[in-house]
Amino acid sequence: MSKSIKLLAAIGFVATVAACGSGQTDEEYVVVAPEPISQEPTYTGKYK
């Protein structure tokens, strides 16, 4: 292999390792249950 191809491969490898390493953050994700859009009909005992 020529020196330029080895240099480009090494730069690509270093860039890949740097990109993968910088994305690791300890963020906490909070999931909130959505409110219902409409309420369920209540049972009245008779048909209306």
mmCIF file of the N, C-alpha and C atoms, coordinates in Angstrom:
data_MODEL
# 
_entry.id   MODEL 
# 
loop_
_atom_site.group_PDB 
_atom_site.id 
_atom_site.type_symbol 
_atom_site.label_atom_id 
_atom_site.label_alt_id 
_atom_site.label_comp_id 
_atom_site.label_asym_id 
_atom_site.label_entity_id 
_atom_site.label_seq_id 
_atom_site.pdbx_PDB_ins_code 
_atom_site.Cartn_x 
_atom_site.Cartn_y 
_atom_site.Cartn_z 
_atom_site.occupancy 
_atom_site.B_iso_or_equiv 
_atom_site.pdbx_formal_charge 
_atom_site.auth_seq_id 
_atom_site.auth_comp_id 
_atom_site.auth_asym_id 
_atom_site.auth_atom_id 
_atom_site.pdbx_PDB_model_num 
ATOM 1   N N  . MET A 1 1  ? 0.849   -1.184 0.000  1.00 0.00 ? 1  MET A N  1 
ATOM 2   C CA . MET A 1 1  ? 0.000   0.000  0.000  1.00 0.00 ? 1  MET A CA 1 
ATOM 3   C C  . MET A 1 1  ? 0.886   1.235  0.000  1.00 0.00 ? 1  MET A C  1 
ATOM 4   N N  . SER A 1 2  ? 0.392   2.248  -0.625 1.00 0.00 ? 2  SER A N  1 
ATOM 5   C CA . SER A 1 2  ? 1.175   3.480  -0.631 1.00 0.00 ? 2  SER A CA 1 
ATOM 6   C C  . SER A 1 2  ? 0.986   4.226  0.683  1.00 0.00 ? 2  SER A C  1 
ATOM 7   N N  . LYS A 1 3  ? 1.885   5.149  0.922  1.00 0.00 ? 3  LYS A N  1 
ATOM 8   C CA . LYS A 1 3  ? 1.840   5.889  2.191  1.00 0.00 ? 3  LYS A CA 1 
ATOM 9   C C  . LYS A 1 3  ? 0.593   6.765  2.292  1.00 0.00 ? 3  LYS A C  1 
ATOM 10  N N  . SER A 1 4  ? 0.123   7.303  1.166  1.00 0.00 ? 4  SER A N  1 
ATOM 11  C CA . SER A 1 4  ? -1.052  8.178  1.216  1.00 0.00 ? 4  SER A CA 1 
ATOM 12  C C  . SER A 1 4  ? -2.313  7.393  1.592  1.00 0.00 ? 4  SER A C  1 
ATOM 13  N N  . ILE A 1 5  ? -2.432  6.163  1.107  1.00 0.00 ? 5  ILE A N  1 
ATOM 14  C CA . ILE A 1 5  ? -3.600  5.344  1.442  1.00 0.00 ? 5  ILE A CA 1 
ATOM 15  C C  . ILE A 1 5  ? -3.567  4.977  2.923  1.00 0.00 ? 5  ILE A C  1 
ATOM 16  N N  . LYS A 1 6  ? -2.388  4.640  3.437  1.00 0.00 ? 6  LYS A N  1 
ATOM 17  C CA . LYS A 1 6  ? -2.255  4.324  4.858  1.00 0.00 ? 6  LYS A CA 1 
ATOM 18  C C  . LYS A 1 6  ? -2.579  5.535  5.724  1.00 0.00 ? 6  LYS A C  1 
ATOM 19  N N  . LEU A 1 7  ? -2.128  6.712  5.276  1.00 0.00 ? 7  LEU A N  1 
ATOM 20  C CA . LEU A 1 7  ? -2.400  7.940  6.027  1.00 0.00 ? 7  LEU A CA 1 
ATOM 21  C C  . LEU A 1 7  ? -3.898  8.244  6.050  1.00 0.00 ? 7  LEU A C  1 
ATOM 22  N N  . LEU A 1 8  ? -4.564  8.106  4.904  1.00 0.00 ? 8  LEU A N  1 
ATOM 23  C CA . LEU A 1 8  ? -6.011  8.348  4.846  1.00 0.00 ? 8  LEU A CA 1 
ATOM 24  C C  . LEU A 1 8  ? -6.773  7.337  5.700  1.00 0.00 ? 8  LEU A C  1 
ATOM 25  N N  . ALA A 1 9  ? -6.332  6.084  5.695  1.00 0.00 ? 9  ALA A N  1 
ATOM 26  C CA . ALA A 1 9  ? -6.990  5.073  6.513  1.00 0.00 ? 9  ALA A CA 1 
ATOM 27  C C  . ALA A 1 9  ? -6.806  5.365  7.995  1.00 0.00 ? 9  ALA A C  1 
ATOM 28  N N  . ALA A 1 10 ? -5.616  5.811  8.379  1.00 0.00 ? 10 ALA A N  1 
ATOM 29  C CA . ALA A 1 10 ? -5.368  6.137  9.786  1.00 0.00 ? 10 ALA A CA 1 
ATOM 30  C C  . ALA A 1 10 ? -6.190  7.344  10.224 1.00 0.00 ? 10 ALA A C  1 
ATOM 31  N N  . ILE A 1 11 ? -6.290  8.350  9.374  1.00 0.00 ? 11 ILE A N  1 
ATOM 32  C CA . ILE A 1 11 ? -7.091  9.541  9.706  1.00 0.00 ? 11 ILE A CA 1 
ATOM 33  C C  . ILE A 1 11 ? -8.568  9.163  9.818  1.00 0.00 ? 11 ILE A C  1 
ATOM 34  N N  . GLY A 1 12 ? -9.057  8.321  8.920  1.00 0.00 ? 12 GLY A N  1 
ATOM 35  C CA . GLY A 1 12 ? -10.446 7.864  8.988  1.00 0.00 ? 12 GLY A CA 1 
ATOM 36  C C  . GLY A 1 12 ? -10.722 7.072  10.247 1.00 0.00 ? 12 GLY A C  1 
ATOM 37  N N  . PHE A 1 13 ? -9.767  6.229  10.638 1.00 0.00 ? 13 PHE A N  1 
ATOM 38  C CA . PHE A 1 13 ? -9.933  5.432  11.855 1.00 0.00 ? 13 PHE A CA 1 
ATOM 39  C C  . PHE A 1 13 ? -9.971  6.330  13.086 1.00 0.00 ? 13 PHE A C  1 
ATOM 40  N N  . VAL A 1 14 ? -9.074  7.296  13.140 1.00 0.00 ? 14 VAL A N  1 
ATOM 41  C CA . VAL A 1 14 ? -9.044  8.214  14.291 1.00 0.00 ? 14 VAL A CA 1 
ATOM 42  C C  . VAL A 1 14 ? -10.319 9.045  14.342 1.00 0.00 ? 14 VAL A C  1 
ATOM 43  N N  . ALA A 1 15 ? -10.806 9.491  13.197 1.00 0.00 ? 15 ALA A N  1 
ATOM 44  C CA . ALA A 1 15 ? -12.038 10.274 13.161 1.00 0.00 ? 15 ALA A CA 1 
ATOM 45  C C  . ALA A 1 15 ? -13.232 9.439  13.616 1.00 0.00 ? 15 ALA A C  1 
ATOM 46  N N  . THR A 1 16 ? -13.260 8.166  13.220 1.00 0.00 ? 16 THR A N  1 
ATOM 47  C CA . THR A 1 16 ? -14.359 7.285  13.627 1.00 0.00 ? 16 THR A CA 1 
ATOM 48  C C  . THR A 1 16 ? -14.339 7.041  15.134 1.00 0.00 ? 16 THR A C  1 
ATOM 49  N N  . VAL A 1 17 ? -13.165 6.783  15.681 1.00 0.00 ? 17 VAL A N  1 
ATOM 50  C CA . VAL A 1 17 ? -13.050 6.552  17.115 1.00 0.00 ? 17 VAL A CA 1 
ATOM 51  C C  . VAL A 1 17 ? -13.425 7.808  17.894 1.00 0.00 ? 17 VAL A C  1 
ATOM 52  N N  . ALA A 1 18 ? -13.013 8.973  17.395 1.00 0.00 ? 18 ALA A N  1 
ATOM 53  C CA . ALA A 1 18 ? -13.345 10.228 18.076 1.00 0.00 ? 18 ALA A CA 1 
ATOM 54  C C  . ALA A 1 18 ? -14.843 10.501 18.022 1.00 0.00 ? 18 ALA A C  1 
ATOM 55  N N  . ALA A 1 19 ? -15.476 10.210 16.897 1.00 0.00 ? 19 ALA A N  1 
ATOM 56  C CA . ALA A 1 19 ? -16.915 10.463 16.760 1.00 0.00 ? 19 ALA A CA 1 
ATOM 57  C C  . ALA A 1 19 ? -17.720 9.523  17.648 1.00 0.00 ? 19 ALA A C  1 
ATOM 58  N N  . CYS A 1 20 ? -17.302 8.280  17.757 1.00 0.00 ? 20 CYS A N  1 
ATOM 59  C CA . CYS A 1 20 ? -18.029 7.324  18.596 1.00 0.00 ? 20 CYS A CA 1 
ATOM 60  C C  . CYS A 1 20 ? -17.800 7.600  20.083 1.00 0.00 ? 20 CYS A C  1 
ATOM 61  N N  . GLY A 1 21 ? -16.645 8.066  20.431 1.00 0.00 ? 21 GLY A N  1 
ATOM 62  C CA . GLY A 1 21 ? -16.331 8.315  21.831 1.00 0.00 ? 21 GLY A CA 1 
ATOM 63  C C  . GLY A 1 21 ? -16.975 9.562  22.375 1.00 0.00 ? 21 GLY A C  1 
ATOM 64  N N  . SER A 1 22 ? -17.189 10.565 21.524 1.00 0.00 ? 22 SER A N  1 
ATOM 65  C CA . SER A 1 22 ? -17.735 11.833 22.016 1.00 0.00 ? 22 SER A CA 1 
ATOM 66  C C  . SER A 1 22 ? -19.247 11.774 22.216 1.00 0.00 ? 22 SER A C  1 
ATOM 67  N N  . GLY A 1 23 ? -19.928 10.790 21.654 1.00 0.00 ? 23 GLY A N  1 
ATOM 68  C CA . GLY A 1 23 ? -21.382 10.714 21.749 1.00 0.00 ? 23 GLY A CA 1 
ATOM 69  C C  . GLY A 1 23 ? -21.878 10.053 23.012 1.00 0.00 ? 23 GLY A C  1 
ATOM 70  N N  . GLN A 1 24 ? -20.987 9.617  23.886 1.00 0.00 ? 24 GLN A N  1 
ATOM 71  C CA . GLN A 1 24 ? -21.417 8.918  25.090 1.00 0.00 ? 24 GLN A CA 1 
ATOM 72  C C  . GLN A 1 24 ? -21.614 9.919  26.221 1.00 0.00 ? 24 GLN A C  1 
ATOM 73  N N  . THR A 1 25 ? -22.872 10.287 26.445 1.00 0.00 ? 25 THR A N  1 
ATOM 74  C CA . THR A 1 25 ? -23.200 11.192 27.543 1.00 0.00 ? 25 THR A CA 1 
ATOM 75  C C  . THR A 1 25 ? -24.173 10.483 28.470 1.00 0.00 ? 25 THR A C  1 
ATOM 76  N N  . ASP A 1 26 ? -24.148 10.833 29.723 1.00 0.00 ? 26 ASP A N  1 
ATOM 77  C CA . ASP A 1 26 ? -25.040 10.223 30.707 1.00 0.00 ? 26 ASP A CA 1 
ATOM 78  C C  . ASP A 1 26 ? -26.258 11.114 30.901 1.00 0.00 ? 26 ASP A C  1 
ATOM 79  N N  . GLU A 1 27 ? -27.154 11.085 29.930 1.00 0.00 ? 27 GLU A N  1 
ATOM 80  C CA . GLU A 1 27 ? -28.375 11.873 30.012 1.00 0.00 ? 27 GLU A CA 1 
ATOM 81  C C  . GLU A 1 27 ? -29.494 10.980 30.537 1.00 0.00 ? 27 GLU A C  1 
ATOM 82  N N  . GLU A 1 28 ? -30.370 11.573 31.329 1.00 0.00 ? 28 GLU A N  1 
ATOM 83  C CA . GLU A 1 28 ? -31.493 10.836 31.877 1.00 0.00 ? 28 GLU A CA 1 
ATOM 84  C C  . GLU A 1 28 ? -32.737 11.188 31.075 1.00 0.00 ? 28 GLU A C  1 
ATOM 85  N N  . TYR A 1 29 ? -33.415 10.169 30.565 1.00 0.00 ? 29 TYR A N  1 
ATOM 86  C CA . TYR A 1 29 ? -34.617 10.384 29.774 1.00 0.00 ? 29 TYR A CA 1 
ATOM 87  C C  . TYR A 1 29 ? -35.840 10.159 30.657 1.00 0.00 ? 29 TYR A C  1 
ATOM 88  N N  . VAL A 1 30 ? -36.793 11.088 30.594 1.00 0.00 ? 30 VAL A N  1 
ATOM 89  C CA . VAL A 1 30 ? -38.010 10.999 31.388 1.00 0.00 ? 30 VAL A CA 1 
ATOM 90  C C  . VAL A 1 30 ? -39.172 10.824 30.425 1.00 0.00 ? 30 VAL A C  1 
ATOM 91  N N  . VAL A 1 31 ? -39.963 9.777  30.648 1.00 0.00 ? 31 VAL A N  1 
ATOM 92  C CA . VAL A 1 31 ? -41.127 9.510  29.803 1.00 0.00 ? 31 VAL A CA 1 
ATOM 93  C C  . VAL A 1 31 ? -42.369 9.895  30.587 1.00 0.00 ? 31 VAL A C  1 
ATOM 94  N N  . VAL A 1 32 ? -43.182 10.768 30.006 1.00 0.00 ? 32 VAL A N  1 
ATOM 95  C CA . VAL A 1 32 ? -44.396 11.246 30.659 1.00 0.00 ? 32 VAL A CA 1 
ATOM 96  C C  . VAL A 1 32 ? -45.588 10.642 29.930 1.00 0.00 ? 32 VAL A C  1 
ATOM 97  N N  . ALA A 1 33 ? -46.522 10.076 30.693 1.00 0.00 ? 33 ALA A N  1 
ATOM 98  C CA . ALA A 1 33 ? -47.721 9.491  30.096 1.00 0.00 ? 33 ALA A CA 1 
ATOM 99  C C  . ALA A 1 33 ? -48.616 10.610 29.566 1.00 0.00 ? 33 ALA A C  1 
ATOM 100 N N  . PRO A 1 34 ? -49.077 10.506 28.326 1.00 0.00 ? 34 PRO A N  1 
ATOM 101 C CA . PRO A 1 34 ? -49.914 11.569 27.760 1.00 0.00 ? 34 PRO A CA 1 
ATOM 102 C C  . PRO A 1 34 ? -51.305 11.570 28.377 1.00 0.00 ? 34 PRO A C  1 
ATOM 103 N N  . GLU A 1 35 ? -51.892 12.750 28.447 1.00 0.00 ? 35 GLU A N  1 
ATOM 104 C CA . GLU A 1 35 ? -53.257 12.885 28.952 1.00 0.00 ? 35 GLU A CA 1 
ATOM 105 C C  . GLU A 1 35 ? -54.233 12.353 27.902 1.00 0.00 ? 35 GLU A C  1 
ATOM 106 N N  . PRO A 1 36 ? -55.349 11.747 28.325 1.00 0.00 ? 36 PRO A N  1 
ATOM 107 C CA . PRO A 1 36 ? -56.318 11.267 27.342 1.00 0.00 ? 36 PRO A CA 1 
ATOM 108 C C  . PRO A 1 36 ? -56.975 12.440 26.614 1.00 0.00 ? 36 PRO A C  1 
ATOM 109 N N  . ILE A 1 37 ? -57.256 12.234 25.343 1.00 0.00 ? 37 ILE A N  1 
ATOM 110 C CA . ILE A 1 37 ? -57.850 13.303 24.538 1.00 0.00 ? 37 ILE A CA 1 
ATOM 111 C C  . ILE A 1 37 ? -59.313 13.521 24.941 1.00 0.00 ? 37 ILE A C  1 
ATOM 112 N N  . SER A 1 38 ? -60.049 12.443 25.124 1.00 0.00 ? 38 SER A N  1 
ATOM 113 C CA . SER A 1 38 ? -61.445 12.563 25.551 1.00 0.00 ? 38 SER A CA 1 
ATOM 114 C C  . SER A 1 38 ? -61.699 11.526 26.635 1.00 0.00 ? 38 SER A C  1 
ATOM 115 N N  . GLN A 1 39 ? -62.698 11.774 27.465 1.00 0.00 ? 39 GLN A N  1 
ATOM 116 C CA . GLN A 1 39 ? -63.008 10.850 28.538 1.00 0.00 ? 39 GLN A CA 1 
ATOM 117 C C  . GLN A 1 39 ? -63.910 9.734  28.035 1.00 0.00 ? 39 GLN A C  1 
ATOM 118 N N  . GLU A 1 40 ? -63.803 8.608  28.673 1.00 0.00 ? 40 GLU A N  1 
ATOM 119 C CA . GLU A 1 40 ? -64.650 7.474  28.322 1.00 0.00 ? 40 GLU A CA 1 
ATOM 120 C C  . GLU A 1 40 ? -66.080 7.759  28.794 1.00 0.00 ? 40 GLU A C  1 
ATOM 121 N N  . PRO A 1 41 ? -67.076 7.297  28.055 1.00 0.00 ? 41 PRO A N  1 
ATOM 122 C CA . PRO A 1 41 ? -68.455 7.497  28.516 1.00 0.00 ? 41 PRO A CA 1 
ATOM 123 C C  . PRO A 1 41 ? -68.717 6.667  29.769 1.00 0.00 ? 41 PRO A C  1 
ATOM 124 N N  . THR A 1 42 ? -69.497 7.224  30.680 1.00 0.00 ? 42 THR A N  1 
ATOM 125 C CA . THR A 1 42 ? -69.807 6.510  31.926 1.00 0.00 ? 42 THR A CA 1 
ATOM 126 C C  . THR A 1 42 ? -71.084 5.704  31.776 1.00 0.00 ? 42 THR A C  1 
ATOM 127 N N  . TYR A 1 43 ? -71.160 4.628  32.486 1.00 0.00 ? 43 TYR A N  1 
ATOM 128 C CA . TYR A 1 43 ? -72.334 3.740  32.416 1.00 0.00 ? 43 TYR A CA 1 
ATOM 129 C C  . TYR A 1 43 ? -73.436 4.339  33.288 1.00 0.00 ? 43 TYR A C  1 
ATOM 130 N N  . THR A 1 44 ? -74.650 4.511  32.718 1.00 0.00 ? 44 THR A N  1 
ATOM 131 C CA . THR A 1 44 ? -75.761 5.103  33.452 1.00 0.00 ? 44 THR A CA 1 
ATOM 132 C C  . THR A 1 44 ? -76.808 4.063  33.847 1.00 0.00 ? 44 THR A C  1 
ATOM 133 N N  . GLY A 1 45 ? -76.716 2.855  33.333 1.00 0.00 ? 45 GLY A N  1 
ATOM 134 C CA . GLY A 1 45 ? -77.671 1.819  33.714 1.00 0.00 ? 45 GLY A CA 1 
ATOM 135 C C  . GLY A 1 45 ? -78.766 1.603  32.691 1.00 0.00 ? 45 GLY A C  1 
ATOM 136 N N  . LYS A 1 46 ? -79.100 2.586  31.907 1.00 0.00 ? 46 LYS A N  1 
ATOM 137 C CA . LYS A 1 46 ? -80.161 2.467  30.891 1.00 0.00 ? 46 LYS A CA 1 
ATOM 138 C C  . LYS A 1 46 ? -79.607 2.985  29.564 1.00 0.00 ? 46 LYS A C  1 
ATOM 139 N N  . TYR A 1 47 ? -80.220 2.496  28.503 1.00 0.00 ? 47 TYR A N  1 
ATOM 140 C CA . TYR A 1 47 ? -79.874 3.040  27.189 1.00 0.00 ? 47 TYR A CA 1 
ATOM 141 C C  . TYR A 1 47 ? -80.487 4.404  27.010 1.00 0.00 ? 47 TYR A C  1 
ATOM 142 N N  . LYS A 1 48 ? -79.805 5.295  26.407 1.00 0.00 ? 48 LYS A N  1 
ATOM 143 C CA . LYS A 1 48 ? -80.364 6.632  26.175 1.00 0.00 ? 48 LYS A CA 1 
ATOM 144 C C  . LYS A 1 48 ? -80.536 6.888  24.722 1.00 0.00 ? 48 LYS A C  1 
# 
